[in-house]
C-alpha cells in the first residue's frame, strides 16, 4: 500500500518550439524545460531584414492575445507586461518569462508584423494563411511529476 504522506510533488513546465521555419525566424531549440518559479527563455534566430517583432499567447479555446513587441535592438514597445523581458544578442532574440507559472502554459507566437485584429475571423486567417510563413509556435504544457515513497 502506498502512502502519500512522504510524497513529493513538483510542477514542471514543458515548452516545444515548432512551426514553419523561414529565413527571418528560426527556433534555436525545439524544447525547453523549467520548474514553476524559474525563468523560461524562448529563443529564435532572427534574419537581418526584420525591424520589429510581435509576441502573442493563445490559451486553448481562446483567441491569441498580444503580449509584447520590440525592435530588432531589443527596445520594448509600449505597455510592457510585468514578468516578460526581451534580450537581443547578435541575431538571436529571446522572450524571457520570469517566475514561470502554470498559467503561462499556452501556445506562443512570434510574428514580424502585427497579426491580431478585433475580428476573430480575420485573426485566424492572418495567423494561419499560407502566405504567413513567418509565424512559429511554442507549445508550453505543464506536466505533474509525482514521486511516491512506500511507508515501511
N, C-alpha and C positions, 0 to 999 in steps of 0.2 A: 504494500500500500504506500502511496506517495503522500508526502506531507508538503504543503505549500508554505509552512512556517519559515523554512530556511531558503525559500526560493528567491532568486534574484531576477528582477525584471529590468530589461533595458530596451529603450526605443531607438531604432536606427532609421535614418533617412537614406534612401537609395535613389540615386539620380542616374538616368541614362540619357546621353546626348545622341540624338539620331536625327535623321531627316535628309533632305536633299542637300548635297554639298555643291557649292559653286565656287568660282574663283574669288568672290567677295567675302564669304563667311564659311569657315570650316571648323567644326568642333575639334578642340585639342585632344580631349579624351572622350571615350564613349560611356564611361561610368564614373560616378562619384559616390562616395560613402561618407556619412557624417553622423555622429551621435547627436541627439537632441541637446541643444545648448551650445554646440560647436558651430563654427562657421562653415559654409558651403561655398565653394568657388566654382562658377560655371564659366569656362573659358572658350574663346573662339580665336582662330587665326583670321585676321581681317585683311582684305585686299587694300591696295593703295588708293583706290578710287573713291572709297567711302568717306563722306564728311560727317555723317551723323548716324547714330544707332538708337533704336527704339525697342524696349523690352516690354513684354506682356506676360501675364499669368492667366491660366484658364483652369478653373475647377470643373470637375465632371458635371455635365448638365448645365453649365453656365457659359455665358459669352466671355470671350477674353477681356481682361481689364488691363489698361495701360499702367505700367509700373514706373518706369524711369527712362529718360532719354539723355544722351550725352554726345559730345563732339568726338571726333577722332583723337583729340588730345586728352580726352577724359573729363572735360568740363561738363558738369551735370546741368541739365536744363532746369526749368522752374519746378517748384514743389517736389523736392526730393523726398522719398519715403524713409522714415527712420528705420535703420537696420539694413538698408541696401546701400552698397558702396560700389563705385566703379574705379577700376585701375586700368591703365593702358601701359603696356610695356612693348616698345617697338611696334610690331604688327599684331600684337595679342591684346584682346580686350577681355576683361574679367568683370562679371557681375558677382559680387560677394554678398551673400546673405549671412549676416552675423547673428549669432544665437538662434540657430535654426529650430523651428518648432514643427509639430505635426501639421499645423495649419499652413506651412509652406509647401506641403505636398500638393503638386499641381503639374500641369503642363506649362512650360515656359517657351516663349517665342522671342526671337530676336529678328528685327527687320531693319532694312536700310531706309525705308520710307514709312511714314505713319500709316497704319492699316486699319485701325479701329475707328468706326464711324458710329453714329447714333442708330443707323439702320441695320438690324441684325442680318437681314438677307444680304446686304452689301458686304457686311463684315465677313461672313463665311466665304463669299465669293472672292473677296480680296485675299483672305488667308490661304485659300486652297486653290486659287487659279493656277492653271498650268503654266502661266507666264510668271507667276510669283515664285520663282525658284530660289529666292534668297532667304526664305524662311527655314529655320531649323527648330526642332522642338526638343525640349528636355523633359523627360518624364521623371517626375520625382515622386516616389511612392514610399510609404512607411512600411516597415515590417517589424513585427514584435518578436524579439528573441527572448525565450524563457529557458532558464536553467533550473531544473528541479533536482533536489537532493533527497535521497531516501533518508528517512529517520531510522535510527538504529534502536 
